[in-house]
Amino acid sequence: MKPYRLLVFDWDGTLMDSAGRIVRCMQLAAADTGTPVPEAAAVREIIGLGMREAVERLFPDFDAPQVEDFIDAYRGHWLGDAVPPSSLFPGAREVLDWARERDYLLAVATGKSRRGLDKVLEETELTDCFHVTRCADEAFSKPHPQMLEEILTDLDTPPAEALVIGDSEYDMQMAANARVDALGVAHGVHEGERLQRHGALAVLNDLHQLPPWLTQAEREESLA
């Protein structure tokens, strides 16, 4: 018996190795708007938040028009072709295939916009892989639990039967706020110790470790 029936993945930094591209697009947007260019470490701190929340945290002195101008500049670079595209992390596609073969429900809860997520789902040919997806322009940004709560409702799944997989403290906090278990992955933007401080049951070095972790959880459930 599976202890979980629903796996909810973050996207950037969890399934897709996109932190470097996000940093570059943020820095180019800063140059476009005459804003001091942020260091890569500062940008990595806000990856996982919704775009508006990320820009407001990165540039706390911005007024509303400046936030909008920056977001427009960022999206121009993100949706364009000048910055090389990101790739899925090794093992991501295989892990998703493994989970589908075992009848897990699959979902995405991401700080990306709907337009941005649909673009990468199409590029990676994963559009039909997920039963439900939620984006930060459709709900409150992480760590607010709205995205996750809506996924649970849409898939008629109680919190105890869901598992969040993410790479940031915002993923862990969102899960805790919705009373859902969470696993961290250490190949993203926040280090493993930080993920555990914010509620991760465990931290995987990479996605290849997810199937054996779930298999072990199934064994323990059957013995309980």
C-alpha positions as CSV (number, residue, x, y, z in Angstrom):
1,M,0.0,0.0,0.0
2,K,1.4,3.4,-0.9
3,P,1.5,6.0,1.9
4,Y,1.1,8.7,-0.7
5,R,-1.1,8.8,-3.8
6,L,-0.2,12.3,-5.0
7,L,3.3,13.7,-5.8
8,V,3.4,17.5,-6.1
9,F,6.6,18.8,-7.7
10,D,8.1,22.2,-7.8
11,W,9.5,23.1,-11.2
12,D,12.5,25.4,-11.2
13,G,15.4,23.9,-9.3
14,T,13.5,20.6,-8.7
15,L,12.6,19.2,-12.1
16,M,14.4,21.7,-14.3
17,D,17.9,23.0,-13.9
18,S,16.9,26.6,-14.5
19,A,18.5,28.6,-11.7
20,G,21.3,29.9,-13.9
21,R,18.9,31.0,-16.6
22,I,16.7,32.8,-14.0
23,V,19.7,34.6,-12.6
24,R,20.8,35.7,-16.1
25,C,17.4,37.0,-17.1
26,M,17.1,38.9,-13.8
27,Q,20.4,40.5,-14.3
28,L,19.6,41.4,-17.9
29,A,16.3,42.9,-16.8
30,A,18.1,45.0,-14.2
31,A,20.4,46.3,-16.9
32,D,17.5,47.1,-19.1
33,T,15.7,49.1,-16.4
34,G,18.7,51.0,-15.1
35,T,18.7,49.0,-11.8
36,P,21.9,47.9,-10.1
37,V,22.5,44.4,-11.3
38,P,22.0,41.9,-8.4
39,E,24.6,39.3,-7.5
40,A,23.7,35.7,-8.5
41,A,23.4,34.7,-4.8
42,A,20.8,37.3,-4.2
43,V,18.7,36.1,-7.1
44,R,19.0,32.5,-6.0
45,E,17.5,33.5,-2.7
46,I,14.2,34.5,-4.3
47,I,13.8,31.7,-6.8
48,G,10.6,29.8,-5.9
49,L,8.6,32.9,-5.1
50,G,6.0,34.3,-7.5
51,M,7.5,36.9,-9.8
52,R,6.0,39.9,-8.1
53,E,7.0,38.8,-4.7
54,A,10.5,37.9,-5.9
55,V,11.0,41.4,-7.5
56,E,9.6,43.1,-4.4
57,R,12.0,41.2,-2.1
58,L,15.0,41.7,-4.4
59,F,14.3,45.4,-4.8
60,P,12.4,46.5,-1.7
61,D,12.6,50.2,-2.7
62,F,10.7,49.7,-6.0
63,D,7.3,51.4,-6.4
64,A,4.5,49.6,-8.2
65,P,5.4,50.9,-11.7
66,Q,9.0,49.9,-11.3
67,V,8.0,46.4,-10.3
68,E,5.8,46.1,-13.4
69,D,8.6,47.5,-15.7
70,F,11.1,45.0,-14.2
71,I,8.7,42.1,-14.7
72,D,8.1,43.0,-18.3
73,A,11.8,43.2,-18.9
74,Y,12.4,39.9,-17.2
75,R,9.6,38.1,-19.2
76,G,11.0,39.5,-22.4
77,H,14.3,37.8,-21.8
78,W,12.7,34.6,-20.3
79,L,10.4,34.1,-23.3
80,G,13.0,35.1,-25.8
81,D,15.9,33.1,-27.3
82,A,18.9,35.1,-26.3
83,V,19.5,33.3,-23.1
84,P,20.2,29.6,-23.6
85,P,17.3,27.4,-22.6
86,S,17.3,25.2,-19.4
87,S,17.2,21.4,-19.3
88,L,15.5,18.9,-17.1
89,F,17.7,17.5,-14.3
90,P,19.1,14.1,-15.1
91,G,16.6,11.5,-14.1
92,A,13.6,13.8,-14.0
93,R,11.8,12.3,-17.0
94,E,12.6,8.8,-15.9
95,V,11.3,9.5,-12.4
96,L,8.0,10.9,-13.7
97,D,7.6,7.9,-16.0
98,W,8.2,5.6,-13.0
99,A,5.6,7.4,-10.9
100,R,3.0,7.3,-13.7
101,E,3.6,3.6,-14.2
102,R,2.8,3.1,-10.5
103,D,-0.4,5.1,-10.7
104,Y,0.7,8.1,-8.7
105,L,-1.2,11.3,-9.3
106,L,1.3,14.0,-10.4
107,A,1.0,17.7,-10.1
108,V,3.2,20.9,-10.3
109,A,3.0,23.9,-7.9
110,T,5.4,26.6,-9.1
111,G,6.3,30.2,-8.8
112,K,6.3,30.5,-12.6
113,S,3.6,32.2,-14.5
114,R,1.0,30.1,-16.4
115,R,2.5,31.3,-19.7
116,G,6.0,30.4,-18.5
117,L,5.0,27.0,-17.2
118,D,3.0,26.1,-20.3
119,K,6.0,27.1,-22.5
120,V,8.5,24.7,-20.7
121,L,5.9,21.9,-20.5
122,E,5.5,22.1,-24.2
123,E,9.2,22.3,-24.8
124,T,9.9,19.3,-22.6
125,E,6.9,17.4,-24.0
126,L,5.5,16.9,-20.4
127,T,2.2,18.8,-20.9
128,D,0.2,15.6,-20.6
129,C,2.3,14.2,-17.7
130,F,0.6,16.1,-14.9
131,H,-3.0,15.8,-13.7
132,V,-3.0,19.3,-12.3
133,T,-0.7,22.3,-12.4
134,R,-0.8,25.6,-10.4
135,C,1.2,28.8,-11.0
136,A,1.9,31.9,-8.9
137,D,-0.3,34.1,-11.1
138,E,-3.3,31.9,-10.3
139,A,-2.9,31.9,-6.6
140,F,-1.0,33.4,-3.7
141,S,2.8,32.9,-3.9
142,K,4.6,30.2,-1.9
143,P,4.9,29.8,1.0
144,H,1.1,30.4,1.1
145,P,-0.6,27.0,0.8
146,Q,-3.3,28.1,-1.7
147,M,-1.7,26.4,-4.7
148,L,-1.3,23.2,-2.9
149,E,-4.7,23.3,-1.3
150,E,-6.3,23.8,-4.7
151,I,-4.4,20.8,-6.1
152,L,-5.6,18.6,-3.2
153,T,-9.2,19.7,-3.8
154,D,-9.0,19.2,-7.6
155,L,-7.6,15.7,-7.2
156,D,-9.8,14.8,-4.2
157,T,-6.8,13.9,-2.1
158,P,-6.4,14.5,1.7
159,P,-3.2,16.2,2.9
160,A,-2.0,13.0,4.5
161,E,-1.9,11.2,1.1
162,A,0.2,13.9,-0.7
163,L,3.9,14.6,-0.8
164,V,5.6,17.8,-2.0
165,I,9.0,17.5,-3.6
166,G,11.0,20.8,-3.8
167,D,14.3,22.6,-3.6
168,S,13.5,25.7,-1.6
169,E,12.4,26.6,1.9
170,Y,9.3,28.1,0.3
171,D,8.3,24.6,-0.9
172,M,8.8,23.2,2.5
173,Q,6.9,26.0,4.2
174,M,4.0,25.7,1.7
175,A,3.7,22.0,2.5
176,A,3.8,22.6,6.2
177,N,1.1,25.3,5.9
178,A,-1.1,22.8,4.1
179,R,-0.3,19.9,6.6
180,V,1.4,18.0,3.8
181,D,4.7,16.0,4.0
182,A,7.6,17.3,2.0
183,L,10.9,16.0,0.6
184,G,13.8,18.3,-0.3
185,V,16.2,17.9,-3.2
186,A,19.7,19.2,-2.8
187,H,20.5,20.1,-6.4
188,G,18.4,23.3,-6.4
189,V,18.7,26.7,-4.8
190,H,18.7,26.0,-1.0
191,E,21.1,23.7,0.8
192,G,19.8,20.5,2.4
193,E,20.2,21.7,6.1
194,R,18.1,24.7,5.3
195,L,15.4,22.5,3.8
196,Q,15.4,20.3,6.8
197,R,15.1,23.3,9.1
198,H,11.9,24.2,7.3
199,G,10.3,20.8,7.6
200,A,11.7,18.4,5.0
201,L,11.2,14.8,6.0
202,A,14.5,14.0,4.2
203,V,16.7,15.6,1.6
204,L,17.6,13.7,-1.6
205,N,20.9,14.3,-3.4
206,D,19.1,14.1,-6.7
207,L,15.9,12.9,-8.3
208,H,17.3,9.4,-8.9
209,Q,16.8,8.8,-5.2
210,L,13.1,9.4,-5.2
211,P,11.9,6.0,-6.4
212,P,13.8,4.1,-3.8
213,W,12.7,6.5,-1.1
214,L,9.1,6.0,-2.1
215,T,9.6,2.2,-2.3
216,Q,11.0,2.2,1.2
217,A,8.0,4.3,2.4
218,E,5.7,1.7,0.9
219,R,7.5,-1.1,2.7
220,E,7.2,0.6,6.0
221,E,3.6,1.4,5.5
222,S,2.8,-2.3,4.7
223,L,4.6,-3.3,8.0
224,A,2.8,-0.7,10.1
